[in-house]
């Protein structure tokens, strides 16, 4: 049996589980999903509601304190909601990915989309950041964290932004196989020295 590992989910309220009990948050549901499929991995919730990419960067040392094997970076939604400059967001995410790579951590970069009210130019520039940075750093790209959940009233809380427990479950079912692939690749790399 492969050694148990640690995944840290570094993100904002979507990771933290805003409005949900701890066991319904994304990291907790992902851990249950992985264990059910024979992966004895711990998933640490390093989500902070309201966090921007700058906040995630500021908390990175704390997140690395768990000595994770894999980090899922889910940041940018609050940058978009506040209309913060895409250049600053890219610089923050770039710095996070650079530090994770230097620490030898396998990384999954989960993309986000800017709200439509920011206009098409902003949305396009915003969306382009994630694939560009994933390619630059050799991170695995999850194109859109809220795929299949965003704009689905039944899967979101009344604010229309934060997923319900069922919404998080849908994210986990969609993202889980990708995380399993990342675990397999990570373990193969580790075994190969």
C-alpha positions as MATLAB code, in Angstrom:
seq = 'XXXXXXXXXXXXXXXXXXXXXXXXXXXXXXXXXXXXXXXXXXXXXXXXXXXXXXXXXXXXXXXXXXXXXXXXXXXXXXXXXXXXXXXXXXXXXXXXXXXXXXXXXXXXXXXXXXXXXXXXXXXXXXXXXXXXXXXXXXXXXXXXXXXXXXXXXXXXXXXXXXXXXXXXXXXXXXXXXXXXXXXXXXXXXXXXX';
ca = [
       0.000    0.000    0.000;
       1.287    3.461   -0.905;
       2.317    5.824    1.853;
      -0.422    8.147    3.054;
       0.053   11.696    1.894;
      -1.155   15.196    2.571;
      -3.037   17.513    0.260;
      -3.483   21.152    1.251;
      -6.372   23.015   -0.356;
      -5.275   26.667   -0.406;
      -8.205   28.848   -1.328;
     -10.948   31.279   -0.438;
     -14.507   30.787    0.850;
     -15.187   28.199   -1.894;
     -12.513   26.002   -0.303;
     -13.181   27.042    3.286;
     -16.818   25.946    3.025;
     -18.559   29.266    3.663;
     -22.032   28.667    5.102;
     -21.466   24.919    5.480;
     -20.553   22.612    8.371;
     -16.845   21.647    8.336;
     -17.584   18.108    7.127;
     -19.406   19.477    4.053;
     -16.554   21.740    2.911;
     -14.559   20.859   -0.206;
     -11.444   19.501    1.597;
     -13.503   17.235    3.877;
     -15.622   15.892    1.016;
     -12.523   15.352   -1.133;
     -10.841   13.383    1.661;
     -13.917   11.137    1.999;
     -13.971   10.661   -1.794;
     -10.283    9.682   -1.896;
     -10.503    7.321    1.102;
     -13.518    5.588   -0.485;
     -11.285    4.889   -3.491;
      -8.426    3.475   -1.435;
      -6.268    6.595   -1.106;
      -5.289    7.098    2.527;
      -4.673   10.803    2.094;
      -5.402   13.686    4.428;
      -6.869   16.861    2.908;
      -6.161   20.018    4.920;
      -8.549   22.955    4.682;
      -6.410   26.057    4.099;
      -9.324   28.111    2.809;
     -10.010   31.593    4.154;
     -13.247   33.365    3.320;
     -12.670   36.647    1.514;
      -9.127   35.773    0.543;
      -7.665   37.241   -2.620;
      -4.608   35.890   -4.408;
      -2.543   38.294   -2.271;
      -4.049   36.785    0.891;
      -3.244   33.278   -0.327;
       0.348   34.311   -0.976;
       0.582   35.838    2.516;
      -0.649   32.553    4.059;
       1.545   30.277    1.977;
       4.194   29.636    4.639;
       1.430   28.632    7.046;
      -0.040   26.248    4.444;
       3.391   24.712    3.804;
       3.694   24.026    7.547;
       1.671   20.849    6.961;
       4.456   19.652    4.617;
       1.994   18.813    1.862;
       2.751   16.466   -1.002;
       0.136   18.172   -3.157;
      -1.399   21.650   -2.988;
      -4.634   22.605   -4.730;
      -4.572   26.363   -5.366;
      -8.101   27.777   -5.662;
      -7.761   31.558   -5.651;
      -8.890   34.486   -7.755;
     -12.654   34.646   -7.233;
     -12.372   37.563   -4.804;
      -9.855   39.342   -7.032;
     -12.494   39.162   -9.778;
     -15.397   40.198   -7.542;
     -13.422   43.268   -6.435;
     -12.219   44.053   -9.936;
      -8.588   43.952   -8.829;
      -5.955   44.267  -11.559;
      -5.396   40.982  -13.384;
      -1.661   41.723  -13.507;
      -1.502   41.757   -9.703;
      -3.469   38.518   -9.483;
      -1.159   36.862  -12.002;
       1.927   38.062  -10.087;
       0.516   36.667   -6.805;
      -0.417   33.284   -8.304;
       2.951   33.154  -10.084;
       4.717   33.738   -6.756;
       2.642   31.005   -5.063;
       3.396   28.479   -7.813;
       7.092   29.421   -7.829;
       7.352   28.801   -4.072;
       5.442   25.513   -4.268;
       7.659   24.272   -7.093;
      10.800   25.269   -5.155;
       9.455   23.305   -2.163;
       9.003   20.226   -4.359;
       5.220   20.268   -3.989;
       2.995   18.846   -6.737;
       0.450   21.519   -7.617;
      -3.063   21.658   -9.029;
      -4.150   25.125  -10.176;
      -7.909   25.491  -10.164;
      -9.192   28.195  -12.474;
     -11.838   30.782  -11.822;
     -13.890   33.087  -14.025;
     -14.400   36.812  -13.572;
     -17.959   37.997  -12.960;
     -19.661   39.130  -16.209;
     -20.220   42.670  -14.915;
     -16.460   43.322  -15.190;
     -16.716   43.319  -18.996;
     -15.337   41.025  -21.705;
     -11.766   42.405  -21.789;
     -11.293   41.873  -18.062;
     -12.917   38.412  -18.220;
     -10.678   37.350  -21.115;
      -7.476   38.588  -19.451;
      -8.562   36.968  -16.171;
      -9.318   33.573  -17.758;
      -6.006   33.490  -19.653;
      -3.942   33.624  -16.451;
      -4.661   30.084  -15.266;
      -3.583   28.049  -18.327;
      -0.578   30.310  -18.820;
       0.657   29.835  -15.246;
      -0.101   26.101  -15.173;
       2.018   25.652  -18.326;
       4.813   27.861  -16.976;
       5.083   25.951  -13.692;
       4.164   22.427  -14.795;
       1.076   22.498  -12.583;
      -2.001   20.397  -13.358;
      -4.800   22.696  -14.528;
      -8.411   22.371  -13.444;
      -9.916   24.923  -15.856;
     -12.845   26.061  -13.675;
     -13.397   25.113  -10.030;
     -17.157   25.781  -10.203;
     -17.737   23.886  -13.480;
     -21.265   22.447  -13.479;
     -22.145   24.337  -10.276;
     -21.919   28.056  -11.088;
     -25.292   29.588  -12.010;
     -27.151   26.420  -10.927;
     -29.588   27.694   -8.266;
     -30.183   24.223   -6.791;
     -26.439   23.799   -6.140;
     -25.780   27.209   -4.620;
     -26.662   28.941   -1.403;
     -29.131   31.865   -1.563;
     -26.278   34.308   -2.307;
     -25.839   32.583   -5.683;
     -22.062   32.473   -5.164;
     -21.261   29.776   -2.606;
     -22.086   26.135   -3.341;
     -24.354   24.086   -1.118;
     -23.201   20.733    0.254;
     -24.619   19.133   -2.917;
     -22.764   21.695   -5.030;
     -19.487   20.832   -3.322;
     -20.255   17.136   -3.844;
     -20.603   17.797   -7.578;
     -17.234   19.619   -7.624;
     -15.601   16.681   -5.820;
     -17.070   14.093   -8.217;
     -15.839   16.153  -11.190;
     -12.419   17.027   -9.743;
     -11.775   13.761   -7.863;
     -10.529   11.704  -10.839;
      -8.053   14.467  -11.735;
      -6.759   14.498   -8.142;
      -6.414   10.702   -8.272;
      -4.275   11.055  -11.428;
      -2.145   13.689   -9.697;
      -1.689   11.378   -6.679;
      -0.637    8.507   -8.977;
       1.853   10.732  -10.819;
       3.193   12.112   -7.533;
       3.662    8.613   -6.086;
       5.350    7.351   -9.255;
       7.765   10.317   -9.177;
       8.484    9.717   -5.497;
       9.113    5.995   -6.092;
      11.406    6.819   -8.978;
      13.516    8.951   -6.678;
];
